[in-house]
Amino acid sequence: MNNLEEALNNNHITAEARKQLNKYVNHDVITGKTGSSTAPPAGKEEVWNSLKEVAMDPYFAPLMAEDLSGLPKALVVTCIQDILHNDGELYALRLKHAGNEVTYFHNKAGFHSLNSFGKKVLDLEDSRHSNTFIRNYIKDNL
């Protein structure tokens, strides 16, 4: 199996790395649950070693930043049908807990890259709603 296949099967993070990452990416914070009903598989050391430099880079993955304090106002937008939606919610919470001003907008009917669609590509009501929120935020805050 290649690294992509391992990642898609959740085999890309070792148990030790999961413990370290839990301080940044702890889904219990947003689910309200403590612990998971099923433990993730033990990741493969060679796969983690090949991915960790990028995965832990806060410029690639802002959730991995040790300190999120002192940042400018932020708008975090997530959609329900997006594999990154929980991470976006966690990022908004971490920004807020670090003392930053954060506006969090969750589109309950959207999907990943929804905001890329305009009337000329695919005219979706959810896209218009989300883009209107973003436009208004920018007008009000910049």
C-alpha positions as CSV (number, residue, x, y, z in Angstrom):
1,M,0.0,0.0,0.0
2,N,1.3,3.5,-0.8
3,N,1.1,6.5,1.6
4,L,-2.1,7.8,0.2
5,E,-3.8,4.5,0.6
6,E,-2.5,4.2,4.2
7,A,-3.8,7.7,5.0
8,L,-7.2,6.9,3.5
9,N,-7.3,3.9,5.8
10,N,-6.3,6.0,8.8
11,N,-3.0,4.1,9.1
12,H,-0.7,7.2,8.7
13,I,-0.3,8.3,12.3
14,T,1.4,6.3,14.9
15,A,-0.1,5.7,18.4
16,E,2.6,7.9,19.9
17,A,2.0,10.7,17.4
18,R,-1.8,10.5,18.1
19,K,-1.1,11.2,21.8
20,Q,1.0,14.3,20.9
21,L,-1.5,15.5,18.3
22,N,-4.4,15.2,20.7
23,K,-3.6,18.5,22.3
24,Y,-4.3,20.1,18.9
25,V,-6.8,17.9,17.2
26,N,-9.1,16.5,19.9
27,H,-12.5,15.9,18.5
28,D,-13.9,15.2,22.0
29,V,-13.9,19.0,22.4
30,I,-16.6,19.4,19.8
31,T,-18.5,16.1,20.1
32,G,-18.9,16.4,23.8
33,K,-17.8,12.7,24.2
34,T,-14.8,11.5,26.1
35,G,-12.9,8.9,24.2
36,S,-13.8,7.1,21.0
37,S,-16.0,4.1,20.7
38,T,-13.4,2.5,18.4
39,A,-9.7,3.1,18.7
40,P,-8.0,4.2,15.5
41,P,-5.7,1.7,13.9
42,A,-2.0,1.8,14.9
43,G,-0.3,3.8,12.2
44,K,2.8,2.7,10.4
45,E,6.1,4.4,11.5
46,E,7.5,4.6,8.0
47,V,4.3,6.3,6.7
48,W,4.2,8.8,9.6
49,N,7.9,9.6,9.2
50,S,7.3,10.4,5.5
51,L,4.3,12.6,6.2
52,K,5.0,14.3,9.5
53,E,7.1,17.2,8.2
54,V,4.2,18.5,6.2
55,A,1.4,17.3,8.5
56,M,2.9,19.1,11.5
57,D,3.8,22.3,9.5
58,P,1.4,25.1,10.9
59,Y,1.7,26.9,7.5
60,F,0.1,23.8,5.9
61,A,-2.1,22.8,8.9
62,P,-2.9,25.8,11.1
63,L,-4.3,23.5,13.8
64,M,-0.7,22.3,14.5
65,A,0.5,25.7,15.6
66,E,1.6,25.7,19.3
67,D,0.5,29.3,19.9
68,L,-2.5,30.9,18.2
69,S,-2.6,34.1,20.3
70,G,-2.2,37.6,18.9
71,L,-3.7,36.8,15.5
72,P,-6.0,39.2,13.6
73,K,-9.8,38.8,13.4
74,A,-10.7,35.6,11.7
75,L,-13.6,34.1,9.8
76,V,-13.7,30.3,9.8
77,V,-16.3,28.8,7.4
78,T,-17.1,25.1,7.4
79,C,-19.7,22.9,5.6
80,I,-21.3,19.8,6.9
81,Q,-20.3,17.6,3.9
82,D,-16.6,18.3,4.3
83,I,-14.0,16.0,5.7
84,L,-12.2,19.1,7.2
85,H,-15.3,20.5,8.9
86,N,-14.4,19.2,12.4
87,D,-10.9,20.5,12.0
88,G,-12.3,23.9,11.0
89,E,-14.5,24.0,14.1
90,L,-11.6,23.0,16.3
91,Y,-9.5,25.7,14.7
92,A,-12.2,28.3,15.4
93,L,-12.3,27.1,19.1
94,R,-8.6,27.2,19.5
95,L,-8.4,30.7,18.0
96,K,-11.1,31.9,20.4
97,H,-9.5,30.2,23.5
98,A,-6.2,31.9,22.5
99,G,-8.0,35.3,22.9
100,N,-8.6,36.1,19.2
101,E,-11.8,37.5,17.7
102,V,-13.4,34.8,15.7
103,T,-16.5,34.5,13.6
104,Y,-17.5,30.9,12.9
105,F,-20.0,30.2,10.1
106,H,-21.1,26.6,9.5
107,N,-23.2,25.8,6.4
108,K,-25.4,22.9,7.4
109,A,-26.1,21.9,3.8
110,G,-22.9,22.6,2.1
111,F,-20.0,20.5,0.8
112,H,-16.2,21.0,0.4
113,S,-15.4,23.8,-2.0
114,L,-19.0,25.0,-2.1
115,N,-17.8,28.6,-2.0
116,S,-15.9,28.1,-5.3
117,F,-19.2,27.9,-7.2
118,G,-20.7,31.0,-8.6
119,K,-23.8,31.6,-10.7
120,K,-21.9,30.9,-13.9
121,V,-20.6,27.5,-12.7
122,L,-23.4,26.0,-10.6
123,D,-26.1,28.1,-9.1
124,L,-26.7,26.6,-5.7
125,E,-28.7,28.3,-3.0
126,D,-26.3,27.1,-0.3
127,S,-23.4,28.6,-2.2
128,R,-25.1,31.9,-2.5
129,H,-26.0,31.9,1.2
130,S,-22.4,31.1,2.2
131,N,-20.9,33.6,-0.2
132,T,-23.2,36.3,1.0
133,F,-22.2,35.7,4.6
134,I,-18.5,35.9,3.6
135,R,-19.0,39.1,1.5
136,N,-20.9,40.8,4.4
137,Y,-18.2,39.7,6.9
138,I,-15.5,41.3,4.6
139,K,-17.5,44.5,4.2
140,D,-18.1,44.8,7.9
141,N,-14.6,43.9,9.0
142,L,-12.1,45.2,6.5
